[in-house]
Every structure is written in structure tokens, then in C-alpha cells.
Amino acid sequence: MIIEPRVRGFICTTAHPAGCARNVADQIAYVQRQGALADCPERVAVLGCSTGYGLATRIVATFAGGADTLGVSFEREPTETRTASAGWYNNRAFEAQAAKIGRPALTLEGDAFSDAMKASFIDAVRARFGQLDLLVYSMAAPTRTDPDTGQTWRSAIKPLGEPVQVKTLNTETGEVLKASLAPASEEEAAATVAVMGGDDWKRWIDQLRAAGVLAPDFRTLNYTYIGSELTWPIYWKGTLGRAKADIDQKAETIRGLLGEDAARIVALKAVVTQASSAIPVVPLYGTVLFKVMKAMGLHEGCIEQIDRLFRTRLGPDAGLDEDGRLRLDDWELSDAVQTEVSRRWPLLTTQSLADLADLPEYRTQFLRLFGFGVDGVDYAADADPRVVPA
């Protein structure tokens, strides 16, 4: 079949197996050009391993650091007439490339929120590694079922307290719009914390610790995004911000159990993900940010960010902010970048968007998440959605 992108709003319902494989290979090539990593953790697990920052982490750890990795992600399998999720192709492309350098990787696909997956994961760690040196939590999901109560929570990305007027972008039409967002109820805010807060991260650490599979110098990282004041009304000061505060609290709790350096939040820069595309304000902010950072020579995607994290922020002298976080959003939030983004922000209209922002780059990066628009791929060729090409 000929596989084409089918985009509805912020969702692409198809993925291209050859494009995904090439995208993985391109990220591996970037990491290898940077050279080998010294002192990389040897046994690394990534929860949410199949796309974005999670996939980049697995690539950097394996192809620069020589690590063995175990990944967990929730995927959709292909059929003869329907493509798999992009992550399904990414996982298999990564595993094939890792095997070529003698680092066979294992991926578990299923619900990482469930205790059944945690049990399977522990069995896999015992069988493959014995213990873990590093666990990275890079999960993003709209719902979560509590393993204890069976209750399913659904997150609500909304402001808190009062309605908020925001400027946003229709990424399909290129229209800059104004919207009024109603505040979340307390029930919606609590549900968002239950889904996107730190409870599941802490649950993973508790069960791994009880199973005795954490190495003496074990560390865990949780990836987050803080953003600038332009996105705070819907992000940091909304339900998402309350969830992020819960993650900070859980990090303190884990450090109390395992040691001062055992758990760190890593604040990363804005990039294009399917999850971020659904958040009002964020896509418009991203299109402006990308143009400004590219002009200043500071633009990074997921692989560049995570490569910089492993090379400059995991050592003893990496430096923390006042809340104990590792900051990889330092270039995004620099005075020079934010001054220019803030200057352009009130000038943004549908007519001025092309001059002030970079919507084509945003669209390109969005499609690349699903294996489309990748150089070197013949999209007119017949493809079997069940097969990831070598």
C-alpha cells in the first residue's frame, strides 16, 4: 500500500515504517558524530522509550555511551491494511540498529501504569541486567488507571482560578486566533495530577527498590517542561503546573529514600510532540521560538537536547537550579531569546505569521514524528505496514 499522512488537528493516524526507520538512523548518526561518552550508566531503562525525548535517550545511551537498554512504551500494532503507531516502528528500528553494534535491546510494549507491566519489567531486569543504573521517566498519556482502586483518571489541560484569554494557532490553516479558556474544576485538577504528576514515577521506584534491582549508585530522571511566561497561563500556572509541582515533591521523597543525587527533574526545551501540539498557546509559541533560536544558532531538537544532557549535565559538577532541577531549557529561556520572542508575540497575526514565526518548520517536525517528510525515503513506493525495512 502507499502510506500517506492522515492528519486531523493535532493527531496523525498513520505512520510510515521506512520513514520512521530512517528517522531513527539519522538520530543515531548525529550521536555517533559527537563521539563516545565517558562514564555513561551501563544499564539504562527508559519509560516512554519510543518517540521524542525517550527515544533520544535510548539512542544516546546506546550509541554514544555503550549502554544496554530496556524500554517500555504503549503501541498500536499494524495490520495488513493499517499502519502501526510510529513508536512501534521506532522500537524495532532501534533494536535492529542496536543489535548491529552488539547491544541487543529489549522493549516491553504495554501499559506502563499497570502493576502487571512493572512485574514483567522487574523480571526482565533480573534476567538481562541484574540491576539498573539509571531509569528515565519520559511518559505522556491523557489517561491513567489507578492500579489500587481501578479508577481511570483523565487529564484536563486548563488554567486554574479564572478564565484565561490566549493567543493560539491553527497549525493546519495557519490562522492566529484568540480563545477564552475556562478554568478547571478541582476534580479536573486532581485528575490531571493523578495522570501527569509524580505518583506513577514514585510507584515504579518503590516496586523496583522492593525487588532489589536498583544498583548502589542508581539514579532516576524525570523529564519535564517549564516554559516561558508566555505559556504559563495555560501551562505552569494551570493544571499542568500543579502536576509538575507534584513531580517535584515526589523527587524529594525519592531522594529521601535513595540519596541526595538519586532523583532529578530535567527541564527540557520546547519541541514538537503530539502531546504538546494539543496544548493551546504552545504550538504558536513554538513556531516563534524555533525561528528565533535558529537565527541565533541555538535551536535543538530532541536528540541534540539529550546528547547535551548526557555530555554536560549528568556529572558531579553539572549544577542545579534553586529547586534542585537540571536545566536544559537554559538556551530557550536565555534573555536574548526570550526578549526577541516577547517582542514578536504581540505582533503575531495570521498575516504576519510568515515573517515572525516558522510554521513550515513546525509542520515538518510534526510529520517527521510519524516518519513523513524524511529525506531519502521513497514515499511513492509500495510499503507493507507490518514490516520495518532494514
Secondary structure, DSSP 8 states (H G I E B T S, - for coil): ------EETTEE----HHHHHHHHHHHHHHHHHH---SS--SEEEEES-SSHHHHHHHHHHHHTT--EEEEEE------SSS---HHHHHHHHHHHHHHHTT---EEEES-TTSHHHHHHHHHHHHHHTSSEEEEEE----SEEE-TTT--EEE----BSSS-EEEEEEETTTTEEEEEEE----HHHHHHHHHHHSSHHHHHHHHHHHHHT-EEEEEEEEEEE----TTTTTTTTTBHHHHHHHHHHHHHHHHHHHH-TTSEEEEE------HHHHTSTTHHHHHHHHHHHHHHTT----HHHHHHHHHHHTSSTT----TTS-EES-TTTTSHHHHHHHHHHGGG--TTTHHHH--HHHHHHHHHHTTT-S-TT--TTS---TT----
